[in-house]
Amino acid sequence: MNSFAALGADPLVSFPLTTEQDVFLLRRSGKSAAEALGVEKQDQIRLATALSELGRDLLGSDGLTVAFGVARRPLPLLLVGIDWTEDRDLGGEAVQAASRLVAVHYTPSEHAVTVEQPLTSDGRTAEAIQQVREAVLAHTEAGVPDDSRAQTSDLIAALVESRAQREELRRLNEELEETNRGVVALYSELSEELEETNRGVVALYAELEEKSRLLREASEAKTRFWANVSHELRTPVNSVVGLARLLLEFDGDGLDEEQRRQIGLISASGATLLALVDELLDVAKAESGRLEPHWAPVDLRAALGQLRGTLRGYESPGAAELIVAESGLSIVSDEVMLIRVLRNLLSNALKFTPSGTVRLDVAADRADGRDQVVFTVSDTGIGIPEEEQQQIFEEFYQVRGLHQRGRSGTGLGLPYARRLVELLGGGLELTSQPGSGTVVTVTLPADGRPAAQPAPPTSSAAESAPDDPAAPVVAVLVTVDDDDAFRASIRPLLDRLAGRVVEVAEGGRASDTVRRERPDAVLLDLHLPDLDGYAVLAELAADPALTAVPVVVLTSTPPGALDRDRLSHARAVLDKAALNLPELAAALTGAGAAGPANREEGPA
C-alpha cells in the first residue's frame, strides 16, 4: 500500500472494508494486534476506537482496504493503513476524534490515512509478525453480534479501568492533602521554633552586650583603681625613699656602719616597692590597651651597664654569678620597657639559681627580611617542670613546692615581661629542664615598629650640674605639692638650692602665689586635690606675666602614663623617687635640661 511504502513497512494482513461488520472486524483486529505486541490495555482501546471512527467515516468508499504492518523509524511501531480509490476526503470530525487518541497521518491527495501505535518491544521479529497475523485472522469469521458484544465488553473494561483510575486519583489527592497538611504543620512548627530561636539569639546578644559593658566598666574601674592606688602608694613610699637618701647624704658621718646598712635596706625596699607598683599599674594598662611604647634609639652598651649595676644587689656570697655581656648593637625600642623586661628575667633567674651562673647574652639575627636583636637569659638553676611552663605566664601564678619555698614574689614577673615584649613587637620563648636550668629568649625587631624617633640627649642634668653647689642656685623657689611628708623630706635639699622656699599645698593657689612672689623657679606636683598640675601649668603658660617663670615637674607618675603634650611648658620632668641634688640643681638652672621628657626611666 502507498501509505506503508512511505513509512518503510510491508503489509502483513489486509482485508477490504465493505460492510458494517467489516468495521467491527477492523476494531477487533486493531485491539488484538496491539495486545499481541504488548501494548497496554488503555492504549489498545484507544487504537480500536480510533480505527472504528475512521472506518465508519470511510465506509462505502470504492476500493476501501485495511492493512496491518510493523515498522521501526527508529522506534518500533504498529501501523494500520486505510486506502480507498474513490475521489473523496476523510471527514474532519473523524480525523480530529482519532487524532486525540493516536497518531494519525492523513494525505487527502493520496486517498490514504495511517494510524501509528508505538510499541515497547521490537515488533519486526518473526514471532511478533506471526502473532499479529494470527490475531487479525482470528476475527475474520466473527459475526456482528460477537463484535457488538466484544465492543460492549471493551467499553465495560474501559469504564472499570477508568473508575479504578478515578479511585486511585482520589486516593492520591487525599494523600496529597494529608501531605500538604503535614507540610503546613511542619512549616508552622519550624516557624515557631525559628521565631523562638531568634528571640533567644536577640536575648543572648543583649546579655552579651550587657556583659561586655560590665566588663568594660570593670576594666576601667580596675585601671582607675590601680592609678589611684599607685599614686597613694607612691606618695608615702617616695617620702620614705627620699628621707632615707637624705639621711645617707647629709648625716652619713654621724651614722655607724650598721645604721648605714639599715637605712640602705629601707631605701632599697622602698625602691623595690615602687618598682612593684609600676609593674602592677603597667599590667592593668596593658590589659586596657593604654600602655604604649615610646620609640627611640637605645644605647645598649649604656643600658646593659646600668642593668648590670642595678642587679649587683642581688648577688651574695655563695650565690649565682651574674654575667651581663656587653653589646654595641643598634636597636630602636622603648628603653624603659626593655630594661624592665631584662631586669625581670634576670632577677627571676637569680632568685631561682642558688648557685652557678646567670647569663645575659645579646646577638644579632635576621628573619623574614628584617634585622633582629636576640636577648638570651640563661641560668643553671632549679628549672621548671614541663607541665608548669605555660601556666607561669598567667598573672599571679606561682609554681608550688621547691620553686616557691623561701622565695617571695607576686607571680607577675614573667607575664609582665611577655606583655612588654609583645608591645615592643617581639616574642618571648622559654625552655626549661628541672635540675638543669632555664633559658628565656627575647627577640625584638632592630628597627622598632613605628618610624624611629630621635634619641634623647645622652648627657644628663647630673653631669652638667655641680655635685654640691656652694651657693643657692635660685633666690626664690615656690613648691606646689599637697604631700606634707614629701615637702618635709626634700626641704633640706631645697634649702641648699634656694635662698627662700615658699610652699603651696593647693593647686588653686599656685598662680596667685607665683604672681605675688615672682620666684626664680617653680617645683610642681601633678597630683593635687583641687586643681591638678596640668591645669596649673596651663594657667602659668597662659599668663603673659608668668609664662617666663621656669617650671620643673616633680611626679611619681610612670613615664608611660604622662600626658607629654600638656607638659610642653615644663622645663623638666623629674621622678620623685630618684631625685638628687645635682639633678635638681641642673633642672632649676636649665643646665642640661631637655624639656619635659629628659627623664624617661623611673626607679629600678
C-alpha positions as CSV (number, residue, x, y, z in Angstrom):
1,M,0.0,0.0,0.0
2,N,1.1,3.5,-0.8
3,S,0.9,4.7,2.9
4,F,3.1,1.7,4.0
5,A,5.6,2.3,1.3
6,A,6.1,5.9,2.5
7,L,6.7,4.7,6.1
8,G,9.1,1.9,5.1
9,A,7.0,-1.0,6.1
10,D,5.4,-4.0,4.3
11,P,1.7,-5.0,5.0
12,L,1.2,-8.2,7.0
13,V,-2.5,-8.7,6.8
14,S,-5.0,-6.8,4.7
15,F,-8.8,-7.0,4.1
16,P,-11.5,-4.9,2.4
17,L,-14.0,-2.7,4.3
18,T,-17.4,-3.0,2.6
19,T,-20.0,-3.6,5.4
20,E,-20.6,-2.5,9.0
21,Q,-19.4,-5.9,10.0
22,D,-16.0,-5.1,8.5
23,V,-15.8,-2.0,10.7
24,F,-16.4,-4.2,13.8
25,L,-13.7,-6.5,12.4
26,L,-11.3,-3.6,12.0
27,R,-11.9,-2.6,15.6
28,R,-11.4,-6.1,17.0
29,S,-8.4,-6.7,14.7
30,G,-6.6,-3.5,15.9
31,K,-7.1,-4.3,19.6
32,S,-6.0,-7.9,19.1
33,A,-2.9,-6.9,17.1
34,A,-1.9,-4.3,19.8
35,E,-2.5,-6.8,22.6
36,A,-0.3,-9.4,20.7
37,L,2.5,-6.8,20.6
38,G,2.3,-6.0,24.4
39,V,0.5,-2.6,24.2
40,E,-1.1,-1.6,27.4
41,K,-4.9,-2.1,27.7
42,Q,-5.9,1.6,27.6
43,D,-3.8,2.1,24.5
44,Q,-5.4,-1.0,22.9
45,I,-8.9,0.6,23.4
46,R,-7.7,4.0,22.1
47,L,-6.3,2.4,19.0
48,A,-9.5,0.3,18.4
49,T,-11.8,3.3,19.0
50,A,-9.7,5.5,16.5
51,L,-9.8,2.8,13.8
52,S,-13.6,2.4,14.3
53,E,-14.2,6.1,13.9
54,L,-12.1,6.3,10.7
55,G,-13.7,3.1,9.2
56,R,-17.2,4.3,9.8
57,D,-16.5,7.6,8.2
58,L,-15.0,6.0,5.1
59,L,-17.4,3.1,4.9
60,G,-19.0,2.9,1.4
61,S,-15.9,4.3,-0.5
62,D,-14.7,2.5,-3.6
63,G,-11.7,0.2,-3.1
64,L,-11.7,0.7,0.7
65,T,-9.0,-1.6,2.1
66,V,-7.2,-2.0,5.5
67,A,-3.7,-3.4,6.0
68,F,-1.7,-4.1,9.2
69,G,2.1,-4.0,9.5
70,V,5.0,-3.1,11.7
71,A,7.9,-0.8,11.1
72,R,10.9,0.8,13.0
73,R,11.8,4.5,12.5
74,P,13.7,4.5,14.7
75,L,11.3,3.1,17.4
76,P,9.1,0.0,16.6
77,L,5.5,0.9,15.5
78,L,2.3,-0.9,14.8
79,L,0.9,0.5,11.6
80,V,-2.7,0.4,10.4
81,G,-3.2,1.8,6.9
82,I,-6.6,2.6,5.2
83,D,-6.7,3.3,1.4
84,W,-9.5,4.0,-1.0
85,T,-9.8,4.7,-4.7
86,E,-12.8,7.0,-4.8
87,D,-12.2,10.7,-5.0
88,R,-13.5,11.7,-1.6
89,D,-12.0,13.2,1.5
90,L,-12.0,11.9,5.0
91,G,-14.3,13.7,7.4
92,G,-12.7,16.4,9.5
93,E,-14.5,15.3,12.7
94,A,-13.4,11.7,12.3
95,V,-9.8,12.8,11.8
96,Q,-9.9,15.1,14.8
97,A,-11.5,12.5,17.0
98,A,-9.0,9.8,16.0
99,S,-6.0,12.2,16.4
100,R,-7.0,12.8,20.1
101,L,-6.4,9.1,20.7
102,V,-3.5,8.1,18.5
103,A,-1.1,9.5,15.9
104,V,-2.9,9.9,12.6
105,H,-1.2,10.7,9.2
106,Y,-3.7,11.7,6.6
107,T,-2.9,12.5,2.9
108,P,-6.0,13.6,1.0
109,S,-4.3,13.7,-2.4
110,E,-3.2,10.1,-2.0
111,H,-6.6,8.9,-0.6
112,A,-4.8,7.2,2.4
113,V,-4.7,7.5,6.2
114,T,-2.3,5.7,8.5
115,V,-2.6,5.2,12.3
116,E,0.6,4.6,14.4
117,Q,0.8,2.9,17.7
118,P,4.3,2.9,19.5
119,L,5.5,-0.4,20.8
120,T,7.6,-1.2,23.8
121,S,9.3,-4.2,22.1
122,D,10.6,-4.9,18.7
123,G,7.5,-5.8,16.5
124,R,9.6,-6.8,13.5
125,T,10.7,-10.2,14.8
126,A,9.3,-13.3,13.1
127,E,7.4,-14.2,16.3
128,A,5.8,-10.8,16.6
129,I,4.8,-10.7,12.9
130,Q,3.2,-14.1,13.2
131,Q,1.3,-13.1,16.4
132,V,-0.1,-10.0,14.6
133,R,-1.2,-12.1,11.6
134,E,-2.9,-14.7,13.7
135,A,-4.6,-12.1,15.9
136,V,-6.1,-10.4,12.9
137,L,-7.1,-13.5,11.0
138,A,-8.8,-14.8,14.2
139,H,-11.5,-12.2,13.8
140,T,-12.3,-12.5,10.1
141,E,-15.0,-15.1,10.8
142,A,-16.6,-13.2,13.7
143,G,-20.2,-12.0,13.3
144,V,-21.8,-8.7,14.1
145,P,-23.3,-9.9,17.4
146,D,-19.9,-11.1,18.5
147,D,-18.3,-7.9,17.6
148,S,-21.0,-5.9,19.4
149,R,-20.6,-8.0,22.5
150,A,-16.8,-7.5,22.2
151,Q,-17.2,-3.8,21.8
152,T,-19.5,-3.7,24.8
153,S,-17.0,-5.7,26.8
154,D,-14.2,-3.4,25.9
155,L,-16.3,-0.4,26.9
156,I,-17.1,-2.0,30.2
157,A,-13.5,-2.8,30.8
158,A,-12.6,0.8,29.9
159,L,-15.2,2.1,32.3
160,V,-13.9,-0.2,35.1
161,E,-10.4,0.9,34.4
162,S,-11.4,4.5,34.3
163,R,-13.2,4.1,37.7
164,A,-10.2,2.4,39.1
165,Q,-8.1,5.3,37.9
166,R,-10.5,7.8,39.4
167,E,-10.3,5.9,42.7
168,E,-6.5,5.9,42.5
169,L,-6.6,9.6,41.7
170,R,-8.9,10.3,44.6
171,R,-6.6,8.3,46.9
172,L,-3.6,10.2,45.6
173,N,-5.4,13.5,46.2
174,E,-6.2,12.5,49.7
175,E,-2.6,11.6,50.3
176,L,-1.5,14.8,48.8
177,E,-3.9,16.8,51.0
178,E,-2.6,14.9,54.1
179,T,0.9,15.6,53.0
180,N,0.1,19.3,52.5
181,R,-1.4,19.4,55.9
182,G,1.7,17.8,57.3
183,V,3.9,20.3,55.4
184,V,1.8,23.2,56.7
185,A,2.0,21.9,60.2
186,L,5.8,21.3,59.9
187,Y,6.2,24.8,58.4
188,S,4.2,26.3,61.3
189,E,6.2,24.3,63.8
190,L,9.5,25.3,62.2
191,S,8.4,28.9,62.0
192,E,7.6,28.9,65.7
193,E,10.9,27.3,66.6
194,L,12.8,29.7,64.4
195,E,11.0,32.7,66.0
196,E,11.7,31.3,69.4
197,T,15.4,30.8,68.4
198,N,15.5,34.3,67.1
199,R,14.1,35.6,70.3
200,G,16.8,33.6,72.2
201,V,19.5,34.9,69.9
202,V,18.3,38.5,70.4
203,A,18.2,38.0,74.2
204,L,21.7,36.4,74.1
205,Y,23.1,39.3,72.2
206,A,21.5,41.7,74.7
207,E,23.0,39.7,77.5
208,L,26.4,39.6,75.8
209,E,26.3,43.3,75.2
210,E,25.4,43.9,78.9
211,K,28.2,41.6,80.0
212,S,30.6,43.4,77.7
213,R,29.6,46.7,79.1
214,L,30.0,45.4,82.6
215,L,33.5,44.0,81.7
216,R,34.5,47.4,80.2
217,E,33.3,49.2,83.2
218,A,35.1,46.7,85.5
219,S,38.3,47.1,83.4
220,E,38.0,50.9,83.6
221,A,37.3,50.7,87.3
222,K,40.4,48.5,87.7
223,T,42.6,50.9,85.8
224,R,41.3,53.8,87.8
225,F,41.8,51.8,91.0
226,W,45.4,51.0,90.1
227,A,46.1,54.6,89.1
228,N,44.8,55.8,92.4
229,V,46.5,53.1,94.4
230,S,49.7,53.8,92.6
231,H,49.6,57.5,93.5
232,E,48.6,56.8,97.1
233,L,51.3,54.2,97.5
234,R,53.9,56.2,95.7
235,T,53.4,59.3,97.8
236,P,54.4,57.8,101.2
237,V,57.0,55.5,99.6
238,N,58.6,58.4,97.9
239,S,58.9,60.1,101.2
240,V,60.5,57.0,102.8
241,V,63.0,56.7,99.9
242,G,63.7,60.4,99.9
243,L,64.3,60.6,103.7
244,A,66.5,57.6,103.6
245,R,68.6,59.2,100.9
246,L,68.8,62.4,102.7
247,L,70.0,60.6,105.9
248,L,72.7,58.9,103.9
249,E,73.7,62.1,102.1
250,F,73.6,64.7,104.8
251,D,74.1,62.6,108.0
252,G,76.5,60.0,106.7
253,D,79.3,61.0,109.0
254,G,77.1,60.6,112.1
255,L,75.9,57.1,111.3
256,D,77.8,53.9,112.2
257,E,78.1,51.0,109.7
258,E,75.0,49.1,111.0
259,Q,72.8,52.3,110.8
260,R,74.0,53.0,107.3
261,R,73.2,49.4,106.3
262,Q,69.7,49.6,107.8
263,I,69.0,52.9,106.1
264,G,70.3,51.4,102.8
265,L,67.8,48.5,103.3
266,I,65.0,50.9,103.8
267,S,65.9,52.7,100.6
268,A,66.3,49.5,98.6
269,S,63.0,48.1,99.9
270,G,61.2,51.4,99.0
271,A,62.7,51.3,95.5
272,T,61.5,47.6,95.2
273,L,58.0,48.6,96.3
274,L,57.9,51.4,93.8
275,A,59.0,49.1,91.0
276,L,56.3,46.6,92.0
277,V,53.6,49.4,91.9
278,D,54.9,50.4,88.5
279,E,54.6,46.8,87.3
280,L,51.0,46.4,88.7
281,L,50.0,49.6,87.0
282,D,51.6,48.7,83.7
283,V,49.9,45.3,83.7
284,A,46.5,47.0,84.2
285,K,47.3,49.5,81.4
286,A,48.5,46.8,79.0
287,E,45.2,44.9,79.6
288,S,43.2,48.0,78.7
289,G,45.4,48.9,75.7
290,R,46.6,52.2,77.3
291,L,50.3,51.3,77.6
292,E,52.2,52.5,74.6
293,P,55.9,52.3,73.9
294,H,57.9,55.5,73.3
295,W,60.3,54.6,70.5
296,A,63.8,55.9,70.3
297,P,67.3,54.6,69.6
298,V,68.7,52.7,72.6
299,D,72.4,52.7,73.6
300,L,72.6,49.1,74.5
301,R,76.1,49.4,76.0
302,A,75.0,52.0,78.5
303,A,71.7,50.3,79.2
304,L,73.3,46.9,79.9
305,G,75.9,48.6,82.1
306,Q,73.1,50.3,84.1
307,L,71.3,46.9,84.3
308,R,74.5,45.2,85.5
309,G,74.9,47.8,88.3
310,T,71.3,47.6,89.3
311,L,71.4,43.8,89.7
312,R,74.6,43.7,91.7
313,G,72.5,44.0,94.8
314,Y,71.0,40.5,94.2
315,E,74.4,38.9,94.5
316,S,75.6,37.5,97.8
317,P,78.5,35.2,98.9
318,G,77.9,31.7,97.6
319,A,75.1,32.8,95.2
320,A,75.0,32.5,91.5
321,E,77.4,34.6,89.4
322,L,75.7,37.2,87.2
323,I,77.3,37.7,83.8
324,V,75.8,40.5,81.6
325,A,77.5,40.6,78.2
326,E,78.4,43.9,76.5
327,S,77.0,44.8,73.2
328,G,77.3,47.6,70.7
329,L,74.3,46.6,68.6
330,S,71.8,49.2,67.4
331,I,68.2,48.9,68.3
332,V,65.2,51.2,68.3
333,S,62.8,50.4,71.2
334,D,61.4,51.7,74.4
335,E,64.4,51.7,76.7
336,V,62.3,51.8,79.9
337,M,60.3,48.7,78.8
338,L,63.4,46.9,77.5
339,I,65.3,47.4,80.8
340,R,62.2,46.3,82.8
341,V,61.9,43.1,80.7
342,L,65.6,42.2,81.1
343,R,65.6,43.2,84.8
344,N,62.6,41.0,85.5
345,L,64.1,38.0,83.7
346,L,67.5,38.3,85.3
347,S,66.1,38.9,88.8
348,N,63.8,35.9,88.4
349,A,66.8,33.8,87.2
350,L,68.9,34.9,90.2
351,K,66.1,34.2,92.6
352,F,65.8,30.5,91.4
353,T,69.5,29.9,90.9
354,P,71.1,29.1,94.4
355,S,74.5,28.6,92.8
356,G,76.0,28.5,89.4
357,T,75.7,31.1,86.7
358,V,73.1,33.5,85.3
359,R,74.0,35.0,81.9
360,L,72.6,37.6,79.6
361,D,73.8,37.4,76.0
362,V,72.9,39.6,73.1
363,A,73.2,38.7,69.4
364,A,72.1,39.9,66.0
365,D,69.8,37.9,63.8
366,R,67.7,38.3,60.7
367,A,64.3,36.7,59.9
368,D,61.6,37.5,57.3
369,G,63.9,40.1,55.7
370,R,64.1,42.1,59.0
371,D,67.1,42.6,61.3
372,Q,66.5,41.5,64.9
373,V,68.2,41.6,68.2
374,V,68.1,38.5,70.4
375,F,68.5,38.7,74.2
376,T,69.1,35.3,75.9
377,V,68.8,34.9,79.7
378,S,70.1,31.5,80.8
379,D,70.7,30.1,84.2
380,T,71.8,26.9,85.9
381,G,69.0,27.0,88.5
382,I,66.4,24.5,89.6
383,G,64.4,24.7,86.4
384,I,60.6,24.5,85.8
385,P,58.5,21.3,85.3
386,E,57.2,20.9,81.7
387,E,53.6,20.9,82.9
388,E,54.0,24.3,84.6
389,Q,55.9,26.0,81.7
390,Q,52.7,27.5,80.2
391,Q,50.9,28.4,83.4
392,I,53.8,30.5,84.7
393,F,52.8,33.1,82.1
394,E,49.4,33.5,83.8
395,E,49.2,36.5,86.1
396,F,49.8,35.8,89.8
397,Y,50.5,32.1,89.1
398,Q,53.4,30.6,91.1
399,V,55.0,27.2,90.9
400,R,54.4,25.4,94.2
401,G,56.8,23.3,96.2
402,L,60.6,23.6,95.9
403,H,60.3,26.5,93.4
404,Q,58.5,28.8,95.9
405,R,59.9,27.7,99.2
406,G,61.7,30.7,100.8
407,R,61.3,32.9,97.7
408,S,58.9,35.8,97.8
409,G,57.1,37.1,94.7
410,T,53.8,38.1,93.2
411,G,53.8,35.9,90.1
412,L,53.8,39.0,87.8
413,G,57.4,38.9,86.6
414,L,57.1,36.6,83.5
415,P,53.5,37.7,82.5
416,Y,54.6,41.3,82.8
417,A,57.8,40.7,80.7
418,R,55.8,38.9,78.0
419,R,53.3,41.7,77.7
420,L,56.0,44.3,77.4
421,V,57.8,42.2,74.7
422,E,54.6,41.9,72.7
423,L,54.1,45.7,72.9
424,L,57.7,46.1,71.6
425,G,56.8,44.0,68.6
426,G,58.8,40.9,69.6
427,G,58.4,37.4,71.1
428,L,59.4,35.6,74.3
429,E,60.1,31.9,74.5
430,L,61.0,29.7,77.4
431,T,62.6,26.3,77.6
432,S,63.5,24.6,80.9
433,Q,64.6,21.3,82.3
434,P,64.1,20.6,86.1
435,G,67.5,20.4,87.7
436,S,69.3,21.8,84.6
437,G,68.2,25.4,84.4
438,T,66.1,27.7,82.2
439,V,66.6,29.6,79.0
440,V,64.4,32.6,78.1
441,T,64.8,34.1,74.6
442,V,63.5,37.6,73.8
443,T,63.5,38.5,70.1
444,L,62.9,42.2,69.2
445,P,63.0,44.0,65.8
446,A,66.1,46.1,65.5
447,D,64.3,49.0,63.8
448,G,61.3,49.1,66.1
449,R,57.7,49.2,65.0
450,P,57.0,52.8,64.0
451,A,59.4,55.2,62.4
452,A,62.4,55.8,64.5
453,Q,62.4,58.9,66.6
454,P,65.5,61.0,67.5
455,A,67.3,59.6,70.5
456,P,67.1,61.7,73.7
457,P,70.2,63.6,74.7
458,T,72.8,61.4,76.3
459,S,74.1,64.0,78.7
460,S,72.1,64.2,81.9
461,A,71.5,67.1,84.2
462,A,73.5,65.4,86.8
463,E,76.6,65.5,84.6
464,S,76.3,69.3,84.0
465,A,75.4,70.4,87.5
466,P,77.8,70.7,90.4
467,D,77.7,67.9,92.9
468,D,77.3,70.3,95.8
469,P,76.7,74.0,94.9
470,A,78.4,76.4,97.2
471,A,75.7,79.0,96.9
472,P,71.9,78.8,96.2
473,V,71.2,78.5,92.5
474,V,67.9,80.5,92.8
475,A,66.8,83.2,95.0
476,V,63.1,82.3,95.5
477,L,61.6,78.9,94.9
478,V,57.9,78.1,95.0
479,T,57.0,74.4,95.8
480,V,53.4,73.3,94.8
481,D,52.7,69.9,96.5
482,D,50.0,68.6,98.8
483,D,52.1,65.9,100.4
484,D,53.4,67.3,103.7
485,A,55.8,64.3,104.2
486,F,57.4,64.7,100.8
487,R,57.8,68.5,101.3
488,A,59.5,67.8,104.6
489,S,61.7,65.2,103.1
490,I,63.1,67.5,100.4
491,R,63.1,70.7,102.4
492,P,66.8,70.3,103.4
493,L,67.7,69.7,99.8
494,L,65.8,72.8,98.7
495,D,67.3,75.0,101.4
496,R,70.7,74.3,99.8
497,L,69.4,75.3,96.3
498,A,67.3,78.4,97.1
499,G,67.6,81.5,99.3
500,R,63.9,81.3,100.2
501,V,61.4,78.5,99.7
502,V,57.6,79.2,99.6
503,E,55.4,76.1,100.0
504,V,51.8,75.8,98.5
505,A,49.6,72.8,99.2
506,E,46.8,73.6,96.8
507,G,46.8,73.9,93.0
508,G,44.2,76.6,93.0
509,R,46.5,79.0,95.0
510,A,49.6,78.4,92.8
511,S,49.1,81.1,90.2
512,D,48.4,83.8,92.8
513,T,51.4,82.8,94.9
514,V,53.7,82.8,91.8
515,R,52.3,86.2,90.8
516,R,52.9,87.6,94.3
517,E,56.3,86.1,94.9
518,R,57.9,86.4,91.4
519,P,60.1,83.3,92.1
520,D,63.1,82.3,90.0
521,A,61.6,78.7,89.6
522,V,58.5,76.6,90.5
523,L,58.5,72.9,91.6
524,L,55.1,71.5,90.6
525,D,53.4,68.1,91.5
526,L,50.9,66.8,89.0
527,H,48.5,65.1,91.5
528,L,46.8,67.9,93.5
529,P,43.5,67.7,95.3
530,D,41.7,70.6,93.7
531,L,43.4,71.8,90.5
532,D,45.9,69.2,89.1
533,G,49.4,70.1,88.0
534,Y,48.5,70.0,84.3
535,A,45.9,72.8,84.8
536,V,48.3,74.8,86.9
537,L,50.9,74.5,84.2
538,A,48.4,75.7,81.6
539,E,47.5,78.7,83.8
540,L,51.1,79.7,84.2
541,A,51.8,79.3,80.5
542,A,48.7,81.4,79.5
543,D,49.5,84.4,81.8
544,P,52.0,86.7,80.0
545,A,53.3,87.9,83.3
546,L,54.1,84.3,84.5
547,T,54.9,82.4,81.3
548,A,58.6,83.1,81.6
549,V,58.9,81.5,85.1
550,P,60.7,78.1,84.8
551,V,58.6,75.2,86.0
552,V,60.1,71.8,87.0
553,V,57.6,69.0,87.4
554,L,58.2,66.5,90.3
555,T,56.0,63.4,90.0
556,S,55.7,59.8,90.9
557,T,53.6,59.0,87.7
558,P,55.3,56.5,85.5
559,P,56.7,58.0,82.2
560,G,54.3,56.0,80.1
561,A,51.3,57.5,81.9
562,L,52.3,61.1,81.4
563,D,50.4,63.4,79.0
564,R,53.5,64.8,77.4
565,D,51.6,67.2,75.1
566,R,50.3,69.0,78.2
567,L,53.8,69.2,79.7
568,S,55.4,71.1,76.9
569,H,55.7,74.2,79.0
570,A,57.7,72.4,81.7
571,R,61.5,72.8,81.7
572,A,62.0,69.3,83.0
573,V,60.0,66.3,84.5
574,L,61.8,64.5,87.3
575,D,61.0,61.4,89.2
576,K,60.4,62.0,92.9
577,A,61.8,58.7,94.0
578,A,65.1,59.2,92.2
579,L,65.5,62.9,93.0
580,N,69.0,64.1,93.9
581,L,70.8,67.4,94.4
582,P,72.9,67.7,91.2
583,E,69.9,66.7,89.0
584,L,67.5,69.2,90.7
585,A,70.2,72.0,90.6
586,A,70.7,71.4,86.8
587,A,66.9,71.4,86.2
588,L,66.5,74.7,88.1
589,T,69.3,76.4,86.3
590,G,68.5,74.9,82.9
591,A,71.9,73.2,82.6
592,G,71.4,70.0,80.6
593,A,67.6,70.2,80.8
594,A,66.0,68.7,77.8
595,G,62.3,69.6,78.2
596,P,59.6,67.5,79.7
597,A,61.0,64.1,78.7
598,N,64.5,64.4,79.9
599,R,64.0,61.6,82.4
600,E,62.5,58.5,80.8
601,E,63.4,55.8,83.4
602,G,61.8,55.6,86.8
603,P,63.2,53.7,89.7
604,A,64.6,50.3,89.1
